[in-house]
């Protein structure tokens, strides 16, 4: 949801965000949906079961696309209509709409109170994450996808393509996990106690090209802002190690200035710098695993 005029990070949503959407008359789009009611309003001509089914379809449509945000308490004309919060936890109200989806839609919920001290009315923003396993089915085994500002039923070809894409992603994630496993094992075996010897740094122990390739094959991970930031930092650190190895070779061959007194000092210093970079790379990999479902030993 990058390049949107509203934050994808729900912790950044405030009443000012709501006012901005309203003042700009910001329309619904591929990533944004407005719902006036969080609970069945007793609409004439629509049963509660039908109303709840419609909300469930909105959730699965976002999950089958690239994710998005539903703002409860906003009319289609972008006018805020805060409501009295339910007696029980709001997140539980949201979960009741998705507990029968297959697989379960992953969401985040935030409550946005009105600035007035005379009321406890709120709006609720719900972020729906893009599903890792597509397609997501509704409780009645239907499939929907978000296209522009509407949910649309998926045809057979779209459903089959989602299954194919899910298989490809799962294979790419498994390959990523294997590469990260290898890196973590190498780090724990060698770099936890990396000796500063009079020897060249062990650049060959870090399969930088292999790591870069698996991240290129897992572009779906970039849809989450925090995950994308971590991956970009990992790739930057890999490029830094590449540059460090090239510079070491140039110093060794006299192509660039060598500030060290002798080969022994140069090797110790460059090994120390290399170790520090690998330490940082390991920290970033741990952050990535904590942020995602990626598994390492």
SEDO-293889 format. One line per field, with one value per residue (C-alpha): x, y, z; residue number from 1. Coordinates in steps of 0.001 Angstrom, whole numbers, plus 524288, in hexadecimal, padded with zeros to 5 digits. Example, Ala and Ser with C-alpha at 12.3 -4.5 7.8 and 13.67 -1.06 7.14 Angstrom:
c1 <- 8300C; 83566
c2 <- 7EE6C; 7FBDC
c3 <- 81E78; 81BE4
num <- 1; 2
***
This chain:
c1 <- 80000; 80B7C; 808E2; 7FB60; 7F6BD; 7F3D1; 7FD1C; 7FD4A; 8027D; 7F640; 7FDC7; 7FED3; 7F029; 7EA4F; 7DE6C; 7E6A3; 7E7AE; 7D8EB; 7D74C; 7E130; 7D9E6; 7CD22; 7D264; 7D899; 7CC3A; 7D587; 7CE91; 7CEDA; 7D923; 7E097; 7E5AA; 7DAEB; 7CCB2; 7C2E8; 7B855; 7AEEF; 7ABA0; 7B3E6; 7A7FC; 79B68; 79338; 7864B; 785B9; 77899; 77904; 785AC; 7866A; 7913D; 796BB; 7975B; 79D96; 7A80A; 7AAA0; 7ACF3; 7B6D4; 7BDC4; 7BEF2; 7C54A; 7CFAA; 7D2BC; 7D308; 7DDE1; 7E52A; 7E497; 7EA12; 7F4DB; 7EE7F; 7E81F; 7E0FB; 7D28F; 7CE36; 7C1F4; 7BAC6; 7BC7F; 7B1C0; 7B44D; 7B3E7; 7BFBB; 7B7F2; 7BC10; 7B116; 7B70A; 7AF70; 7AE52; 7B826; 7B294; 7B292; 7BC7E; 7CA0D; 7C9B1; 7D3DD; 7CABA; 7BFE6; 7C8F0; 7CD5D; 7BF75; 7BE94; 7CA7A; 7CB45; 7C587; 7CDFE; 7D797; 7E246; 7DF62; 7E120; 7EC11; 7E855; 7EC80; 7E2AF; 7E3C2; 7D98F; 7D92A; 7D213; 7CB74; 7D223; 7C5CB; 7C5D6; 7B6F5; 7B628; 7BD29; 7B9C8; 7C462; 7C825; 7CF24; 7D9A9; 7DCC3; 7E886; 7E6EC; 7F3BB; 7F5EC; 7F450; 80088; 7F83E; 7EED0; 7E3E4; 7DC8A; 7CEC0; 7C2EC; 7BAD6; 7B224; 7BE19; 7BD9E; 7C96C; 7CA46; 7D51C; 7D689; 7D6CB; 7D76A; 7CD1F; 7C4C4; 7C4FD; 7C319; 7C033; 7CBCE; 7CA26; 7CFFC; 7DC52; 7DECF; 7DCF8; 7E62C; 7F069; 7F00A; 7F29F; 7FE09; 8037A; 8022C; 809FA; 8147C; 81526; 815F4; 8214C; 82800; 8261D; 82BA0; 8379E; 83910; 83839; 842C5; 84BE3; 84983; 84B79; 858B8; 85C71; 85834; 85F8F; 86BC4; 86AB2; 86919; 87425; 87DE4; 87A5D; 875E7; 8845A; 88AF0; 89999; 8A123; 8AC3D; 8B6BE; 8AE79; 8A547; 89709; 88E8E; 885B9; 882BC; 87B4D; 86FFE; 86842; 86481; 85F9F; 8573C; 85112; 84EA3; 84823; 83E8B; 83A5E; 83811; 82F46; 82757; 8226B; 8156B; 81C88; 81E82; 81001; 811C3; 81905; 820BC; 8247E; 82885; 83121; 8380B; 83A33; 83F88; 848E9; 84D47; 84FBD; 85726; 85FA8; 86279; 8669E; 86F34; 87618; 877E3; 87DFE; 88689; 88BE9; 88EE0; 895C6; 89DD3; 8A220; 8A5ED; 8ADF7; 8B46E; 8B810; 8BC68; 8B17A; 8ACD0; 8B39D; 8B6AC; 8B6EC; 8BC26; 8CA4A; 8CAFC; 8C2F0; 8C0BC; 8BA8D; 8B273; 8ACD3; 8A964; 8A2BD; 89B0A; 896F6; 891E2; 88A2D; 884FB; 880DD; 87977; 87222; 86E79; 869F8; 860D1; 85C28; 858D8; 85125; 84951; 8464E; 84146; 838B7; 8334A; 82FDE; 8291D; 8216A; 81D00; 819D3; 82739; 82D6E; 83BE6; 842A0
c2 <- 80000; 808EE; 815CA; 81712; 823A8; 81C4E; 81466; 80593; 80530; 8059F; 80B35; 817CB; 81920; 82454; 82CFF; 835DD; 82A85; 8296C; 8380F; 837FA; 82D2B; 8347C; 841F0; 83C7C; 834DF; 8296E; 81ED2; 81062; 80968; 7FCB1; 7FE0C; 80596; 802B4; 80A40; 803D2; 80BF5; 80116; 7F770; 7EF78; 7EC06; 7F884; 7F1E2; 7F642; 7F419; 7E9B1; 7E3CA; 7D950; 7D91A; 7CCC6; 7D35F; 7DF95; 7D7BC; 7CFB0; 7DC2E; 7E0F5; 7D3CB; 7D4DD; 7E240; 7DC82; 7D0F2; 7D9A7; 7E1ED; 7D5BA; 7D009; 7DCA9; 7E4C5; 7E77A; 7F418; 7FBA2; 7FC25; 807FE; 80559; 811CC; 81884; 81A13; 8182D; 82702; 8278F; 82D91; 82824; 821E1; 81D9D; 81383; 80ED7; 803CB; 7F63A; 7F16D; 7E6D1; 7E83C; 7EE67; 7E504; 7D9D9; 7E05B; 7E0AA; 7D29D; 7CD8F; 7D1B5; 7C9D4; 7BE14; 7B51C; 7B980; 7AF73; 7B278; 7BC68; 7CA57; 7D145; 7DE99; 7E9C8; 7F27F; 80034; 808CA; 8173E; 81F4C; 82C0C; 8383D; 83C95; 83A65; 839D8; 82C84; 81F8E; 81D02; 8170E; 812D1; 80605; 803AF; 7F5A1; 7F1F3; 7E575; 7DF0B; 7D8FE; 7CA60; 7C20F; 7B6BD; 7BA67; 7B9C0; 7BC44; 7B6B5; 7BC2E; 7B3CA; 7AFEF; 7ABFB; 7B7E5; 7BF7D; 7CE40; 7D7A1; 7E65C; 7ED3D; 7FC0F; 7FFF5; 7F3BB; 7E590; 7DCB4; 7CE20; 7C695; 7BE24; 7B095; 7B557; 7BF6B; 7B54F; 7ABB3; 7B644; 7B9B5; 7AB7D; 7AB23; 7B7E0; 7B2BF; 7A693; 7AF15; 7B7B0; 7AC1A; 7A696; 7B3E7; 7B537; 7A792; 7AB16; 7B7B6; 7B02A; 7A6BE; 7B1FC; 7B898; 7AB9D; 7AA41; 7B822; 7B693; 7A9B2; 7AFCE; 7BB73; 7B335; 7AA12; 7B457; 7C25F; 7C14D; 7C006; 7C545; 7C557; 7D146; 7C9E1; 7CDFD; 7C889; 7CE69; 7CFE2; 7C401; 7CAC6; 7BDD7; 7B8E5; 7C23D; 7BE50; 7CC20; 7C90C; 7BDFC; 7C6F9; 7D1AB; 7C80B; 7C2A1; 7D059; 7D355; 7C756; 7CB8D; 7D8BE; 7D67F; 7D902; 7E72F; 7EA60; 7EC52; 7F90D; 7F468; 7E79A; 7EF0E; 7F820; 7EC84; 7E5BD; 7F239; 7F35A; 7E539; 7E78F; 7F416; 7ECA7; 7E21E; 7ECA7; 7F2A2; 7E594; 7E49C; 7F21C; 7EED3; 7E2C2; 7EA7B; 7F513; 7EAE0; 7E519; 7F26D; 7F57A; 7E833; 7EAC8; 7F8C1; 7FE8D; 80757; 80D60; 803C5; 80AD0; 7FF12; 7FCF2; 7EEDC; 7E353; 7DE33; 7EAD1; 7EBFE; 7DE53; 7E017; 7ED19; 7E873; 7DBEF; 7E43A; 7ECD8; 7E0E4; 7DA93; 7E6DD; 7E6F8; 7D8A4; 7DB2E; 7E5BD; 7DCE2; 7D277; 7DC64; 7E048; 7D215; 7D011; 7DC2D; 7D6E2; 7C9D7; 7D0A3; 7D949; 7CE1D; 7BFAF; 7BC1E; 7B142; 7AF33; 7A604
c3 <- 80000; 7FDD9; 7F6AB; 7FCC7; 80326; 80FAC; 8183E; 81739; 82526; 82D9E; 8391D; 83142; 82F3A; 83712; 83655; 82DA2; 823F1; 823A9; 821E5; 816D0; 80F9F; 81179; 80DCC; 80176; 7FE6A; 7FCD3; 7F50F; 7F7C6; 7EFBA; 7EE81; 7FC5E; 8035D; 806B1; 80EEA; 8172A; 81F29; 828B5; 83042; 8341D; 82D3C; 82CB5; 82A13; 81BEE; 81562; 80AD2; 81017; 81A66; 8247C; 81E38; 810DF; 816A0; 81DC1; 81188; 809D4; 813EA; 813A7; 804E0; 80629; 80F19; 80645; 7FA29; 80023; 804AD; 7F6F2; 7F130; 7F76A; 8047D; 808B7; 8133E; 816B8; 81E90; 82671; 829E2; 81C99; 81290; 80414; 8028D; 80BE8; 81706; 8245F; 82BFD; 83907; 840B4; 84E9F; 8506A; 85321; 86110; 85E37; 8583D; 84AB3; 84545; 848D3; 8410B; 8353F; 83718; 836E5; 828A3; 8247F; 82D95; 82315; 817BA; 81258; 8158B; 82038; 81B77; 822D5; 82827; 830F0; 837CE; 83D48; 843D0; 84091; 84ADA; 8477F; 84CE5; 853F5; 862A5; 8629B; 85C13; 85BDB; 84DAC; 8452D; 83794; 8351B; 82AE7; 82749; 81F3F; 81766; 813D7; 8069D; 80873; 80841; 80361; 7F89C; 7F549; 801E7; 801E9; 808F0; 8121E; 806A5; 7FE6D; 7F5A0; 7F0D1; 7EF68; 7EBB5; 7ED2D; 7DFFB; 7E066; 7EA81; 7E9C6; 7EDE8; 7E23B; 7E1AD; 7DC83; 7D083; 7CF38; 7C874; 7D31D; 7DDD9; 7D723; 7D4F1; 7E370; 7E6F0; 7DD63; 7E2CB; 7F0B8; 7ED1A; 7E6F3; 7F2FD; 7FC24; 7F453; 7F451; 80310; 8055D; 7FD43; 8050C; 811C8; 80CF9; 8097F; 8168A; 81DA3; 81726; 81ABE; 828F6; 82A58; 8245D; 82D66; 839A1; 835DA; 8316A; 8347F; 8428C; 845B0; 83987; 83B75; 836FB; 83085; 8270A; 81BF1; 811D0; 815FE; 812F1; 80948; 80297; 80E7F; 80BE7; 7FFD0; 7FC3A; 7EE8D; 7F3B4; 7FDCF; 7F3DA; 7EA99; 7F497; 7F852; 7E9F0; 7E95F; 7F54B; 7F0D8; 7F7DB; 804B3; 800A6; 801F7; 810A3; 81336; 81F00; 81867; 80C40; 8145C; 81A9D; 80D89; 80788; 8130B; 81119; 8029C; 805C1; 80F73; 80548; 7FBA1; 80628; 80800; 7F935; 7F914; 804BF; 7FDDC; 7F178; 7F93F; 8007B; 7F382; 7EE3E; 7FA59; 7F92A; 7EAFD; 7ED43; 7E51E; 7F038; 7FBD9; 806C3; 813F9; 81B79; 81F58; 81AD6; 815F0; 823B5; 82864; 81BF8; 81D7E; 82BBB; 82942; 81D73; 8247C; 82FAF; 8264C; 81F31; 82C04; 83008; 82323; 8247D; 8327B; 82D71; 8228D; 82C9A; 834B6; 828B1; 8256C; 83347; 831E8; 82520; 82B49; 836A3; 82D46; 82463; 824CD; 81F81; 82774; 82A55; 8340E
num <- 1; 2; 3; 4; 5; 6; 7; 8; 9; 10; 11; 12; 13; 14; 15; 16; 17; 18; 19; 20; 21; 22; 23; 24; 25; 26; 27; 28; 29; 30; 31; 32; 33; 34; 35; 36; 37; 38; 39; 40; 41; 42; 43; 44; 45; 46; 47; 48; 49; 50; 51; 52; 53; 54; 55; 56; 57; 58; 59; 60; 61; 62; 63; 64; 65; 66; 67; 68; 69; 70; 71; 72; 73; 74; 75; 76; 77; 78; 79; 80; 81; 82; 83; 84; 85; 86; 87; 88; 89; 90; 91; 92; 93; 94; 95; 96; 97; 98; 99; 100; 101; 102; 103; 104; 105; 106; 107; 108; 109; 110; 111; 112; 113; 114; 115; 116; 117; 118; 119; 120; 121; 122; 123; 124; 125; 126; 127; 128; 129; 130; 131; 132; 133; 134; 135; 136; 137; 138; 139; 140; 141; 142; 143; 144; 145; 146; 147; 148; 149; 150; 151; 152; 153; 154; 155; 156; 157; 158; 159; 160; 161; 162; 163; 164; 165; 166; 167; 168; 169; 170; 171; 172; 173; 174; 175; 176; 177; 178; 179; 180; 181; 182; 183; 184; 185; 186; 187; 188; 189; 190; 191; 192; 193; 194; 195; 196; 197; 198; 199; 200; 201; 202; 203; 204; 205; 206; 207; 208; 209; 210; 211; 212; 213; 214; 215; 216; 217; 218; 219; 220; 221; 222; 223; 224; 225; 226; 227; 228; 229; 230; 231; 232; 233; 234; 235; 236; 237; 238; 239; 240; 241; 242; 243; 244; 245; 246; 247; 248; 249; 250; 251; 252; 253; 254; 255; 256; 257; 258; 259; 260; 261; 262; 263; 264; 265; 266; 267; 268; 269; 270; 271; 272; 273; 274; 275; 276; 277; 278; 279; 280; 281; 282; 283; 284; 285; 286; 287; 288; 289; 290; 291; 292; 293; 294; 295; 296; 297
***
